[in-house]
Amino acid sequence: MFIGYAVVAVLLALALSASAFLTFTRNPQIVGSMTKLDVPDSWLPRLATLKAAGALGLLAGLAVPALGGAAAIGVALYFFGALITHLRAKDYEIAPVVIIALLAIAALVLRTLSA
């Protein structure tokens, strides 16, 4: 199970890191999406920081099981919030959000089973 966690954690951390970077650098596509969802511009650095922290936590979870589990829970909650935000804005382009949330749940399950 640990190898499964390692694979999922690394892939999810890469996706979160890329998303955090694009959010920090205010990529026009990210800013446009956030604007469409009525997310205030002032929230972008905080949201990017949460994604980066999730990525680091998942990777640290390779050595510290409890930290990996906590990071997976945090990432799942973040993306459940993102899903709610998309649905409230009547934006149904939710596949990436759902996939990342499911990967976070998979990471939690795999980390729990391998501890």
N, CA, C and O atoms as a GROMACS GRO file, in nm:
protein
  460
    1MET      N    1   0.081  -0.119   0.000
    1MET     CA    2   0.000   0.000   0.000
    1MET      C    3   0.086   0.126   0.000
    1MET      O    4   0.045   0.229  -0.054
    2PHE      N    5   0.205   0.118   0.060
    2PHE     CA    6   0.289   0.237   0.067
    2PHE      C    7   0.330   0.284  -0.072
    2PHE      O    8   0.332   0.404  -0.100
    3ILE      N    9   0.361   0.190  -0.159
    3ILE     CA   10   0.400   0.229  -0.295
    3ILE      C   11   0.284   0.300  -0.365
    3ILE      O   12   0.304   0.398  -0.436
    4GLY      N   13   0.163   0.250  -0.343
    4GLY     CA   14   0.045   0.316  -0.399
    4GLY      C   15   0.031   0.457  -0.346
    4GLY      O   16   0.003   0.550  -0.422
    5TYR      N   17   0.051   0.474  -0.214
    5TYR     CA   18   0.045   0.609  -0.158
    5TYR      C   19   0.152   0.697  -0.219
    5TYR      O   20   0.126   0.812  -0.255
    6ALA      N   21   0.274   0.643  -0.230
    6ALA     CA   22   0.385   0.722  -0.284
    6ALA      C   23   0.354   0.772  -0.425
    6ALA      O   24   0.379   0.888  -0.457
    7VAL      N   25   0.300   0.684  -0.508
    7VAL     CA   26   0.268   0.723  -0.646
    7VAL      C   27   0.159   0.829  -0.649
    7VAL      O   28   0.173   0.931  -0.716
    8VAL      N   29   0.052   0.806  -0.575
    8VAL     CA   30  -0.060   0.902  -0.572
    8VAL      C   31  -0.013   1.034  -0.511
    8VAL      O   32  -0.047   1.140  -0.562
    9ALA      N   33   0.063   1.028  -0.402
    9ALA     CA   34   0.108   1.150  -0.334
    9ALA      C   35   0.198   1.233  -0.425
    9ALA      O   36   0.184   1.356  -0.431
   10VAL      N   37   0.289   1.168  -0.493
   10VAL     CA   38   0.380   1.243  -0.581
   10VAL      C   39   0.304   1.305  -0.698
   10VAL      O   40   0.325   1.422  -0.730
   11LEU      N   41   0.217   1.229  -0.761
   11LEU     CA   42   0.139   1.285  -0.873
   11LEU      C   43   0.048   1.399  -0.828
   11LEU      O   44   0.038   1.501  -0.896
   12LEU      N   45  -0.016   1.382  -0.714
   12LEU     CA   46  -0.104   1.486  -0.661
   12LEU      C   47  -0.022   1.608  -0.620
   12LEU      O   48  -0.065   1.721  -0.643
   13ALA      N   49   0.094   1.586  -0.561
   13ALA     CA   50   0.180   1.698  -0.522
   13ALA      C   51   0.227   1.776  -0.645
   13ALA      O   52   0.236   1.898  -0.641
   14LEU      N   53   0.257   1.706  -0.753
   14LEU     CA   54   0.296   1.775  -0.877
   14LEU      C   55   0.182   1.862  -0.930
   14LEU      O   56   0.203   1.976  -0.969
   15ALA      N   57   0.062   1.807  -0.931
   15ALA     CA   58  -0.054   1.882  -0.979
   15ALA      C   59  -0.081   2.004  -0.890
   15ALA      O   60  -0.108   2.113  -0.940
   16LEU      N   61  -0.073   1.985  -0.759
   16LEU     CA   62  -0.096   2.095  -0.666
   16LEU      C   63   0.012   2.202  -0.678
   16LEU      O   64  -0.016   2.321  -0.671
   17SER      N   65   0.136   2.158  -0.696
   17SER     CA   66   0.247   2.253  -0.711
   17SER      C   67   0.230   2.337  -0.836
   17SER      O   68   0.251   2.458  -0.834
   18ALA      N   69   0.192   2.273  -0.946
   18ALA     CA   70   0.170   2.346  -1.070
   18ALA      C   71   0.055   2.446  -1.054
   18ALA      O   72   0.065   2.560  -1.099
   19SER      N   73  -0.052   2.402  -0.992
   19SER     CA   74  -0.166   2.491  -0.970
   19SER      C   75  -0.129   2.607  -0.878
   19SER      O   76  -0.169   2.721  -0.903
   20ALA      N   77  -0.054   2.579  -0.773
   20ALA     CA   78  -0.010   2.685  -0.682
   20ALA      C   79   0.078   2.786  -0.755
   20ALA      O   80   0.061   2.907  -0.739
   21PHE      N   81   0.170   2.736  -0.835
   21PHE     CA   82   0.259   2.825  -0.911
   21PHE      C   83   0.179   2.915  -1.005
   21PHE      O   84   0.201   3.036  -1.010
   22LEU      N   85   0.085   2.855  -1.078
   22LEU     CA   86   0.003   2.934  -1.171
   22LEU      C   87  -0.083   3.036  -1.098
   22LEU      O   88  -0.108   3.144  -1.149
   23THR      N   89  -0.128   3.001  -0.978
   23THR     CA   90  -0.208   3.094  -0.899
   23THR      C   91  -0.121   3.206  -0.844
   23THR      O   92  -0.160   3.322  -0.848
   24PHE      N   93  -0.003   3.172  -0.791
   24PHE     CA   94   0.089   3.274  -0.739
   24PHE      C   95   0.129   3.373  -0.848
   24PHE      O   96   0.139   3.494  -0.823
   25THR      N   97   0.152   3.322  -0.969
   25THR     CA   98   0.198   3.409  -1.078
   25THR      C   99   0.082   3.473  -1.154
   25THR      O  100   0.102   3.542  -1.254
   26ARG      N  101  -0.039   3.450  -1.105
   26ARG     CA  102  -0.160   3.510  -1.162
   26ARG      C  103  -0.173   3.481  -1.312
   26ARG      O  104  -0.191   3.572  -1.394
   27ASN      N  105  -0.165   3.354  -1.343
   27ASN     CA  106  -0.187   3.309  -1.480
   27ASN      C  107  -0.324   3.358  -1.526
   27ASN      O  108  -0.422   3.343  -1.453
   28PRO      N  109  -0.332   3.417  -1.646
   28PRO     CA  110  -0.460   3.473  -1.692
   28PRO      C  111  -0.575   3.372  -1.692
   28PRO      O  112  -0.689   3.409  -1.662
   29GLN      N  113  -0.548   3.248  -1.725
   29GLN     CA  114  -0.654   3.147  -1.725
   29GLN      C  115  -0.705   3.121  -1.583
   29GLN      O  116  -0.826   3.107  -1.562
   30ILE      N  117  -0.614   3.115  -1.487
   30ILE     CA  118  -0.654   3.093  -1.347
   30ILE      C  119  -0.731   3.214  -1.296
   30ILE      O  120  -0.836   3.199  -1.234
   31VAL      N  121  -0.679   3.334  -1.322
   31VAL     CA  122  -0.746   3.456  -1.276
   31VAL      C  123  -0.885   3.466  -1.339
   31VAL      O  124  -0.981   3.505  -1.273
   32GLY      N  125  -0.895   3.432  -1.468
   32GLY     CA  126  -1.025   3.435  -1.534
   32GLY      C  127  -1.124   3.338  -1.472
   32GLY      O  128  -1.241   3.371  -1.454
   33SER      N  129  -1.076   3.220  -1.441
   33SER     CA  130  -1.162   3.119  -1.378
   33SER      C  131  -1.207   3.165  -1.240
   33SER      O  132  -1.324   3.152  -1.204
   34MET      N  133  -1.114   3.220  -1.163
   34MET     CA  134  -1.149   3.268  -1.028
   34MET      C  135  -1.247   3.385  -1.036
   34MET      O  136  -1.338   3.396  -0.954
   35THR      N  137  -1.228   3.472  -1.133
   35THR     CA  138  -1.319   3.585  -1.151
   35THR      C  139  -1.459   3.536  -1.184
   35THR      O  140  -1.558   3.588  -1.133
   36LYS      N  141  -1.466   3.436  -1.271
   36LYS     CA  142  -1.595   3.378  -1.309
   36LYS      C  143  -1.666   3.318  -1.188
   36LYS      O  144  -1.789   3.315  -1.182
   37LEU      N  145  -1.589   3.271  -1.091
   37LEU     CA  146  -1.645   3.210  -0.970
   37LEU      C  147  -1.668   3.312  -0.858
   37LEU      O  148  -1.708   3.275  -0.748
   38ASP      N  149  -1.642   3.438  -0.886
   38ASP     CA  150  -1.655   3.547  -0.787
   38ASP      C  151  -1.561   3.531  -0.669
   38ASP      O  152  -1.595   3.570  -0.557
   39VAL      N  153  -1.443   3.474  -0.693
   39VAL     CA  154  -1.341   3.464  -0.589
   39VAL      C  155  -1.264   3.596  -0.589
   39VAL      O  156  -1.210   3.635  -0.692
   40PRO      N  157  -1.257   3.665  -0.475
   40PRO     CA  158  -1.184   3.792  -0.471
   40PRO      C  159  -1.036   3.774  -0.505
   40PRO      O  160  -0.975   3.674  -0.467
   41ASP      N  161  -0.981   3.870  -0.575
   41ASP     CA  162  -0.840   3.865  -0.615
   41ASP      C  163  -0.749   3.855  -0.494
   41ASP      O  164  -0.642   3.795  -0.501
   42SER      N  165  -0.789   3.913  -0.384
   42SER     CA  166  -0.707   3.910  -0.262
   42SER      C  167  -0.693   3.769  -0.204
   42SER      O  168  -0.604   3.745  -0.123
   43TRP      N  169  -0.779   3.678  -0.243
   43TRP     CA  170  -0.773   3.541  -0.193
   43TRP      C  171  -0.670   3.455  -0.267
   43TRP      O  172  -0.630   3.351  -0.215
   44LEU      N  173  -0.627   3.496  -0.384
   44LEU     CA  174  -0.539   3.412  -0.466
   44LEU      C  175  -0.411   3.370  -0.394
   44LEU      O  176  -0.377   3.252  -0.398
   45PRO      N  177  -0.339   3.462  -0.328
   45PRO     CA  178  -0.217   3.416  -0.258
   45PRO      C  179  -0.248   3.313  -0.148
   45PRO      O  180  -0.171   3.219  -0.128
   46ARG      N  181  -0.358   3.332  -0.078
   46ARG     CA  182  -0.394   3.237   0.029
   46ARG      C  183  -0.429   3.100  -0.029
   46ARG      O  184  -0.387   2.997   0.024
   47LEU      N  185  -0.505   3.100  -0.137
   47LEU     CA  186  -0.542   2.973  -0.199
   47LEU      C  187  -0.420   2.901  -0.255
   47LEU      O  188  -0.408   2.779  -0.243
   48ALA      N  189  -0.329   2.978  -0.315
   48ALA     CA  190  -0.206   2.918  -0.368
   48ALA      C  191  -0.121   2.861  -0.254
   48ALA      O  192  -0.060   2.755  -0.269
   49THR      N  193  -0.117   2.931  -0.142
   49THR     CA  194  -0.040   2.884  -0.027
   49THR      C  195  -0.098   2.753   0.027
   49THR      O  196  -0.024   2.662   0.065
   50LEU      N  197  -0.230   2.743   0.031
   50LEU     CA  198  -0.294   2.619   0.077
   50LEU      C  199  -0.260   2.502  -0.015
   50LEU      O  200  -0.234   2.391   0.031
   51LYS      N  201  -0.261   2.527  -0.146
   51LYS     CA  202  -0.226   2.419  -0.240
   51LYS      C  203  -0.080   2.377  -0.223
   51LYS      O  204  -0.049   2.258  -0.223
   52ALA      N  205   0.010   2.476  -0.208
   52ALA     CA  206   0.152   2.444  -0.189
   52ALA      C  207   0.173   2.368  -0.058
   52ALA      O  208   0.252   2.273  -0.053
   53ALA      N  209   0.103   2.408   0.047
   53ALA     CA  210   0.114   2.337   0.175
   53ALA      C  211   0.063   2.194   0.163
   53ALA      O  212   0.122   2.102   0.221
   54GLY      N  213  -0.044   2.175   0.088
   54GLY     CA  214  -0.096   2.039   0.066
   54GLY      C  215   0.006   1.953  -0.006
   54GLY      O  216   0.026   1.836   0.029
   55ALA      N  217   0.071   2.010  -0.108
   55ALA     CA  218   0.173   1.935  -0.182
   55ALA      C  219   0.289   1.895  -0.091
   55ALA      O  220   0.334   1.781  -0.092
   56LEU      N  221   0.336   1.991  -0.012
   56LEU     CA  222   0.447   1.961   0.080
   56LEU      C  223   0.407   1.858   0.185
   56LEU      O  224   0.485   1.770   0.219
   57GLY      N  225   0.284   1.870   0.235
   57GLY     CA  226   0.237   1.775   0.335
   57GLY      C  227   0.226   1.633   0.281
   57GLY      O  228   0.261   1.537   0.349
   58LEU      N  229   0.178   1.622   0.158
   58LEU     CA  230   0.168   1.488   0.097
   58LEU      C  231   0.306   1.426   0.081
   58LEU      O  232   0.324   1.307   0.107
   59LEU      N  233   0.404   1.507   0.039
   59LEU     CA  234   0.540   1.455   0.023
   59LEU      C  235   0.603   1.422   0.159
   59LEU      O  236   0.673   1.322   0.173
   60ALA      N  237   0.579   1.508   0.258
   60ALA     CA  238   0.630   1.480   0.393
   60ALA      C  239   0.566   1.354   0.449
   60ALA      O  240   0.624   1.285   0.534
   61GLY      N  241   0.445   1.324   0.402
   61GLY     CA  242   0.375   1.204   0.445
   61GLY      C  243   0.444   1.075   0.406
   61GLY      O  244   0.412   0.968   0.457
   62LEU      N  245   0.539   1.085   0.314
   62LEU     CA  246   0.618   0.967   0.279
   62LEU      C  247   0.702   0.923   0.400
   62LEU      O  248   0.729   0.804   0.416
   63ALA      N  249   0.742   1.018   0.484
   63ALA     CA  250   0.822   0.987   0.601
   63ALA      C  251   0.741   0.988   0.730
   63ALA      O  252   0.769   0.913   0.823
   64VAL      N  253   0.639   1.075   0.737
   64VAL     CA  254   0.559   1.091   0.858
   64VAL      C  255   0.414   1.060   0.823
   64VAL      O  256   0.343   1.146   0.770
   65PRO      N  257   0.368   0.938   0.851
   65PRO     CA  258   0.233   0.897   0.809
   65PRO      C  259   0.121   0.991   0.851
   65PRO      O  260   0.031   1.020   0.772
   66ALA      N  261   0.125   1.040   0.975
   66ALA     CA  262   0.018   1.128   1.022
   66ALA      C  263   0.012   1.257   0.942
   66ALA      O  264  -0.096   1.309   0.916
   67LEU      N  265   0.126   1.309   0.903
   67LEU     CA  266   0.130   1.432   0.825
   67LEU      C  267   0.073   1.409   0.684
   67LEU      O  268   0.003   1.495   0.631
   68GLY      N  269   0.102   1.295   0.626
   68GLY     CA  270   0.046   1.261   0.496
   68GLY      C  271  -0.106   1.249   0.501
   68GLY      O  272  -0.175   1.296   0.411
   69GLY      N  273  -0.156   1.186   0.606
   69GLY     CA  274  -0.300   1.173   0.622
   69GLY      C  275  -0.367   1.308   0.643
   69GLY      O  276  -0.472   1.336   0.584
   70ALA      N  277  -0.306   1.392   0.727
   70ALA     CA  278  -0.361   1.526   0.751
   70ALA      C  279  -0.360   1.609   0.623
   70ALA      O  280  -0.457   1.680   0.595
   71ALA      N  281  -0.254   1.600   0.547
   71ALA     CA  282  -0.245   1.675   0.421
   71ALA      C  283  -0.352   1.627   0.323
   71ALA      O  284  -0.414   1.708   0.254
   72ALA      N  285  -0.372   1.496   0.316
   72ALA     CA  286  -0.474   1.442   0.225
   72ALA      C  287  -0.613   1.490   0.265
   72ALA      O  288  -0.694   1.522   0.179
   73ILE      N  289  -0.640   1.494   0.394
   73ILE     CA  290  -0.769   1.546   0.442
   73ILE      C  291  -0.783   1.692   0.404
   73ILE      O  292  -0.888   1.734   0.355
   74GLY      N  293  -0.678   1.770   0.426
   74GLY     CA  294  -0.682   1.912   0.392
   74GLY      C  295  -0.704   1.936   0.244
   74GLY      O  296  -0.782   2.023   0.206
   75VAL      N  297  -0.636   1.860   0.160
   75VAL     CA  298  -0.652   1.876   0.014
   75VAL      C  299  -0.794   1.836  -0.027
   75VAL      O  300  -0.856   1.904  -0.110
   76ALA      N  301  -0.845   1.728   0.029
   76ALA     CA  302  -0.982   1.686  -0.004
   76ALA      C  303  -1.082   1.795   0.036
   76ALA      O  304  -1.172   1.827  -0.041
   77LEU      N  305  -1.067   1.850   0.156
   77LEU     CA  306  -1.158   1.956   0.202
   77LEU      C  307  -1.147   2.081   0.114
   77LEU      O  308  -1.248   2.144   0.082
   78TYR      N  309  -1.025   2.116   0.075
   78TYR     CA  310  -1.004   2.231  -0.013
   78TYR      C  311  -1.082   2.212  -0.143
   78TYR      O  312  -1.152   2.302  -0.189
   79PHE      N  313  -1.070   2.093  -0.201
   79PHE     CA  314  -1.134   2.071  -0.331
   79PHE      C  315  -1.284   2.044  -0.318
   79PHE      O  316  -1.357   2.065  -0.415
   80PHE      N  317  -1.331   1.998  -0.203
   80PHE     CA  318  -1.476   1.994  -0.182
   80PHE      C  319  -1.531   2.136  -0.178
   80PHE      O  320  -1.638   2.164  -0.231
   81GLY      N  321  -1.456   2.225  -0.113
   81GLY     CA  322  -1.494   2.366  -0.114
   81GLY      C  323  -1.492   2.424  -0.254
   81GLY      O  324  -1.581   2.502  -0.290
   82ALA      N  325  -1.394   2.387  -0.332
   82ALA     CA  326  -1.387   2.433  -0.471
   82ALA      C  327  -1.506   2.381  -0.551
   82ALA      O  328  -1.563   2.453  -0.632
   83LEU      N  329  -1.543   2.257  -0.527
   83LEU     CA  330  -1.659   2.199  -0.595
   83LEU      C  331  -1.786   2.276  -0.561
   83LEU      O  332  -1.866   2.308  -0.649
   84ILE      N  333  -1.805   2.306  -0.434
   84ILE     CA  334  -1.922   2.383  -0.392
   84ILE      C  335  -1.922   2.521  -0.457
   84ILE      O  336  -2.026   2.570  -0.502
   85THR      N  337  -1.804   2.583  -0.463
   85THR     CA  338  -1.793   2.715  -0.525
   85THR      C  339  -1.831   2.710  -0.673
   85THR      O  340  -1.902   2.797  -0.722
   86HIS      N  341  -1.784   2.609  -0.743
   86HIS     CA  342  -1.819   2.593  -0.885
   86HIS      C  343  -1.969   2.573  -0.902
   86HIS      O  344  -2.031   2.635  -0.989
   87LEU      N  345  -2.027   2.487  -0.820
   87LEU     CA  346  -2.170   2.459  -0.834
   87LEU      C  347  -2.256   2.580  -0.800
   87LEU      O  348  -2.356   2.605  -0.866
   88ARG      N  349  -2.217   2.656  -0.698
   88ARG     CA  350  -2.292   2.777  -0.662
   88ARG      C  351  -2.289   2.880  -0.775
   88ARG      O  352  -2.386   2.953  -0.797
   89ALA      N  353  -2.176   2.885  -0.847
   89ALA     CA  354  -2.162   2.980  -0.957
   89ALA      C  355  -2.223   2.924  -1.087
   89ALA      O  356  -2.214   2.986  -1.193
   90LYS      N  357  -2.284   2.807  -1.076
   90LYS     CA  358  -2.343   2.738  -1.192
   90LYS      C  359  -2.238   2.714  -1.302
   90LYS      O  360  -2.266   2.723  -1.421
   91ASP      N  361  -2.116   2.682  -1.257
   91ASP     CA  362  -2.007   2.646  -1.347
   91ASP      C  363  -1.989   2.495  -1.335
   91ASP      O  364  -1.945   2.446  -1.231
   92TYR      N  365  -2.023   2.424  -1.439
   92TYR     CA  366  -2.023   2.278  -1.432
   92TYR      C  367  -1.899   2.215  -1.495
   92TYR      O  368  -1.899   2.096  -1.526
   93GLU      N  369  -1.795   2.295  -1.513
   93GLU     CA  370  -1.667   2.241  -1.558
   93GLU      C  371  -1.590   2.196  -1.435
   93GLU      O  372  -1.493   2.260  -1.393
   94ILE      N  373  -1.634   2.086  -1.378
   94ILE     CA  374  -1.584   2.044  -1.247
   94ILE      C  375  -1.497   1.918  -1.250
   94ILE      O  376  -1.453   1.870  -1.145
   95ALA      N  377  -1.472   1.864  -1.368
   95ALA     CA  378  -1.396   1.739  -1.375
   95ALA      C  379  -1.261   1.748  -1.305
   95ALA      O  380  -1.228   1.658  -1.227
   96PRO      N  381  -1.180   1.851  -1.328
   96PRO     CA  382  -1.050   1.856  -1.259
   96PRO      C  383  -1.065   1.862  -1.107
   96PRO      O  384  -0.988   1.799  -1.034
   97VAL      N  385  -1.162   1.936  -1.060
   97VAL     CA  386  -1.184   1.950  -0.916
   97VAL      C  387  -1.223   1.814  -0.857
   97VAL      O  388  -1.171   1.776  -0.752
   98VAL      N  389  -1.312   1.744  -0.922
   98VAL     CA  390  -1.356   1.613  -0.873
   98VAL      C  391  -1.242   1.513  -0.875
   98VAL      O  392  -1.225   1.436  -0.781
   99ILE      N  393  -1.163   1.514  -0.981
   99ILE     CA  394  -1.051   1.420  -0.992
   99ILE      C  395  -0.950   1.443  -0.881
   99ILE      O  396  -0.902   1.348  -0.819
  100ILE      N  397  -0.916   1.569  -0.856
  100ILE     CA  398  -0.818   1.597  -0.750
  100ILE      C  399  -0.874   1.561  -0.613
  100ILE      O  400  -0.801   1.508  -0.529
  101ALA      N  401  -1.002   1.588  -0.589
  101ALA     CA  402  -1.063   1.549  -0.462
  101ALA      C  403  -1.059   1.397  -0.444
  101ALA      O  404  -1.029   1.348  -0.335
  102LEU      N  405  -1.089   1.324  -0.549
  102LEU     CA  406  -1.085   1.178  -0.542
  102LEU      C  407  -0.943   1.126  -0.521
  102LEU      O  408  -0.923   1.029  -0.448
  103LEU      N  409  -0.846   1.190  -0.584
  103LEU     CA  410  -0.706   1.152  -0.562
  103LEU      C  411  -0.664   1.177  -0.417
  103LEU      O  412  -0.590   1.099  -0.359
  104ALA      N  413  -0.712   1.287  -0.360
  104ALA     CA  414  -0.681   1.316  -0.220
  104ALA      C  415  -0.742   1.210  -0.129
  104ALA      O  416  -0.678   1.167  -0.032
  105ILE      N  417  -0.864   1.168  -0.159
  105ILE     CA  418  -0.927   1.062  -0.080
  105ILE      C  419  -0.849   0.931  -0.096
  105ILE      O  420  -0.829   0.858   0.001
  106ALA      N  421  -0.806   0.902  -0.219
  106ALA     CA  422  -0.726   0.781  -0.242
  106ALA      C  423  -0.595   0.788  -0.164
  106ALA      O  424  -0.552   0.688  -0.106
  107ALA      N  425  -0.533   0.906  -0.161
  107ALA     CA  426  -0.408   0.921  -0.084
  107ALA      C  427  -0.433   0.896   0.064
  107ALA      O  428  -0.353   0.831   0.130
  108LEU      N  429  -0.544   0.946   0.115
  108LEU     CA  430  -0.576   0.925   0.258
  108LEU      C  431  -0.596   0.776   0.287
  108LEU      O  432  -0.543   0.724   0.384
  109VAL      N  433  -0.673   0.710   0.202
  109VAL     CA  434  -0.699   0.568   0.224
  109VAL      C  435  -0.569   0.488   0.216
  109VAL      O  436  -0.543   0.403   0.301
  110LEU      N  437  -0.488   0.514   0.114
  110LEU     CA  438  -0.363   0.441   0.097
  110LEU      C  439  -0.265   0.469   0.211
  110LEU      O  440  -0.196   0.378   0.258
  111ARG      N  441  -0.259   0.595   0.255
  111ARG     CA  442  -0.168   0.628   0.366
  111ARG      C  443  -0.214   0.561   0.494
  111ARG      O  444  -0.132   0.513   0.573
  112THR      N  445  -0.345   0.556   0.515
  112THR     CA  446  -0.400   0.492   0.636
  112THR      C  447  -0.373   0.341   0.633
  112THR      O  448  -0.336   0.283   0.735
  113LEU      N  449  -0.392   0.279   0.518
  113LEU     CA  450  -0.371   0.135   0.509
  113LEU      C  451  -0.224   0.094   0.515
  113LEU      O  452  -0.193  -0.020   0.551
  114SER      N  453  -0.135   0.187   0.481
  114SER     CA  454   0.008   0.150   0.480
  114SER      C  455   0.078   0.187   0.611
  114SER      O  456   0.197   0.157   0.628
  115ALA      N  457   0.008   0.252   0.701
  115ALA     CA  458   0.073   0.294   0.828
  115ALA      C  459   0.088   0.177   0.922
  115ALA      O  460   0.141   0.194   1.033
   0.00000   0.00000   0.00000
